[in-house]
Amino acid sequence: MYYPKSKIIANQYTAGEELVYLNTYIFYQGYYYVVADGRIYTGKNPNDGISKELQAIPTGKQRNTDNAEVSTLNIQDLTEAEPSKLDYDDIRLNKGIENPFTSLIEPKYSLPNTNYPSFIRYFAKRTNGSVFIEINKDTYNKLASKDRLYNWPAYTVFTLPWTTAQASRSEIEAINTGIVYSTERSQKLYGLSQYITNYTEFAIPSL
């Protein structure tokens, strides 16, 4: 099966204490790579010779290196032990391997969760342009906290308090207009006032 480079963690090395050959359970020492579906193979990458599939040793069943005669793992050891913690995403996290750009999550438009008389709206702006997108709170928090699964370097995130009630339509429009233009200037979010044009959106004005 073909895997793009973005779905492969290459050039990993084991000293012979955490991997065995699939089915034979003979301990493996050397380079290996992991693909996105969690499978592990011999070699530095798919182009490094004929790859053979490996299996991670379950927790608590690592090889006893003091006993040179122990070269295989008992099948019963594999079934009785806790699952291995060797995982594609864990390897990236533990070894500080950045997610490739092609696999990072991009924010998507979300209809805001409205409330009355006001609520917070969440937005992301492309850092290299004037593209704005309204997002939900969860996506905002992930981008703001630099979640490794998200393409956070490409975006600036910000919030807007949004008035929806307890004022006349003209008052609501004036309040929200002022907030948008003030935020645009103070945070240098040029183009925000062109992205948001309906300043009484979601409003229920007082009579």
C-alpha positions in Angstrom: 0.0 0.0 0.0 1.3 3.5 -0.9 1.6 6.1 1.9 2.5 9.7 1.2 5.5 11.1 3.1 3.2 13.1 5.2 1.7 9.9 6.6 5.1 8.3 7.5 7.4 8.7 10.5 10.7 7.6 9.1 14.2 6.9 10.5 13.2 5.6 13.9 15.5 3.2 15.7 15.0 0.4 18.3 17.8 -1.2 20.3 15.9 -4.5 20.2 13.6 -4.1 23.3 10.3 -2.9 21.9 9.6 -4.6 18.6 9.3 -8.1 17.2 8.7 -9.5 13.7 5.0 -10.0 13.1 3.9 -13.7 13.5 7.4 -15.0 14.3 7.8 -12.8 17.5 11.6 -12.7 17.0 13.0 -9.5 18.5 14.0 -6.8 16.0 16.9 -4.3 16.4 17.5 -1.6 13.8 15.7 1.2 11.9 12.0 1.2 11.4 9.2 3.5 10.2 5.6 3.9 11.3 2.7 4.7 9.0 -0.5 6.6 9.8 -2.7 3.5 10.4 -0.3 2.4 13.1 1.6 -0.3 11.2 5.3 -0.6 11.8 7.9 -1.8 9.2 11.6 -2.5 9.0 13.9 0.0 7.3 14.4 3.7 7.5 11.6 4.3 5.0 9.6 2.4 2.4 12.4 2.7 -0.1 15.0 1.1 2.3 15.0 -2.5 1.0 12.2 -5.0 1.5 10.1 -3.9 4.4 8.8 -6.5 6.9 6.0 -5.8 9.2 6.8 -5.5 12.9 4.7 -5.7 16.1 5.1 -3.6 19.2 5.8 -5.5 22.4 3.0 -4.9 25.0 3.8 -2.9 28.1 5.6 -4.9 30.8 6.9 -7.5 28.4 10.1 -5.8 27.2 13.1 -8.0 26.5 15.4 -8.9 29.3 18.7 -7.9 27.8 20.7 -9.7 30.5 19.6 -13.0 29.1 21.2 -13.3 25.6 19.3 -16.5 24.9 15.9 -14.8 25.0 15.4 -14.0 21.3 11.7 -14.5 20.9 8.6 -13.5 22.7 6.0 -16.0 23.9 2.6 -15.7 22.2 1.0 -15.9 25.6 3.0 -12.8 26.7 1.4 -10.9 23.8 -2.1 -11.8 24.7 -1.9 -11.3 28.5 0.1 -8.1 28.7 -1.3 -4.6 28.5 -1.5 -3.0 25.0 1.7 -1.3 23.7 2.0 2.4 24.0 3.9 2.6 20.7 1.6 4.7 18.6 1.9 6.9 15.5 0.6 10.1 17.2 2.5 9.3 20.5 5.8 9.0 18.6 5.2 12.4 17.0 4.4 14.0 20.4 7.1 12.3 22.5 9.9 13.0 19.9 8.8 16.5 19.0 8.1 15.6 15.4 6.0 18.4 13.8 2.9 17.3 11.9 3.4 17.9 8.2 1.5 20.8 6.7 -0.6 18.5 4.5 -2.0 16.7 7.5 -2.8 19.7 9.7 -6.4 20.6 10.5 -7.7 23.8 8.9 -10.4 25.8 10.6 -13.9 25.6 9.1 -16.8 28.0 9.2 -19.1 27.5 12.2 -22.4 29.2 12.8 -22.0 31.1 16.1 -23.8 29.9 19.2 -26.0 32.9 19.8 -27.2 34.2 23.2 -29.0 37.2 24.5 -28.5 40.1 25.2 -24.9 39.4 24.0 -22.4 36.7 23.3 -18.8 36.1 22.1 -18.0 35.4 18.4 -14.8 33.6 17.5 -12.8 34.3 14.3 -9.6 33.2 12.5 -7.7 35.4 10.0 -5.1 34.1 7.6 -1.8 35.7 8.6 -0.8 36.2 5.0 -4.0 37.8 3.7 -7.4 39.2 4.5 -9.3 35.9 4.6 -11.6 35.7 7.7 -13.6 32.8 8.9 -15.9 32.5 11.8 -15.2 29.5 14.0 -16.5 27.9 17.1 -15.0 28.2 20.6 -13.4 24.7 20.5 -11.5 25.5 17.3 -10.6 28.9 18.6 -9.1 27.4 21.8 -7.1 24.8 19.8 -5.6 27.4 17.5 -4.9 29.8 20.4 -3.2 27.1 22.4 -1.1 26.1 19.4 -2.5 22.6 19.2 -0.1 20.5 17.1 -2.9 18.9 15.1 -4.0 22.3 13.8 -2.4 24.7 11.3 -2.2 27.4 13.9 0.8 29.3 12.5 -1.2 30.3 9.5 -3.9 32.0 11.5 -4.5 34.9 13.9 -7.5 34.3 16.2 -9.6 36.8 17.9 -13.0 37.3 19.5 -15.7 39.9 19.2 -18.4 40.7 21.9 -21.7 40.9 20.0 -24.8 42.8 21.2 -28.1 41.2 20.3 -30.8 42.7 22.5 -31.9 45.2 25.2 -31.5 48.1 22.8 -33.0 49.6 19.7 -31.9 48.3 16.3 -29.9 51.5 15.6 -28.3 51.3 19.0 -27.3 47.6 18.5 -25.9 48.5 15.1 -23.9 51.4 16.5 -22.5 49.2 19.3 -21.4 46.4 17.1 -20.0 48.7 14.4 -17.9 50.4 17.0 -16.6 47.1 18.3 -15.7 45.8 14.8 -13.9 49.0 13.7 -12.1 49.3 17.1 -10.9 45.7 16.9 -9.8 46.1 13.3 -7.6 49.1 14.2 -6.2 47.9 17.5 -5.3 44.4 16.3 -4.5 45.4 12.8 -7.1 43.0 11.4 -7.4 44.9 8.1 -10.5 43.8 6.1 -12.6 42.8 9.1 -15.1 45.6 8.4 -15.5 44.3 4.9 -16.0 40.7 6.1 -18.7 41.7 8.7 -21.3 44.0 7.1 -24.5 43.1 9.0 -24.1 44.7 12.4 -27.6 43.7 13.6 -27.2 40.1 12.8 -28.8 37.8 15.3 -30.4 40.8 17.1 -33.8 41.0 18.7 -34.1 44.8 19.2 -36.2 46.4 21.9 -39.3 48.3 20.7 
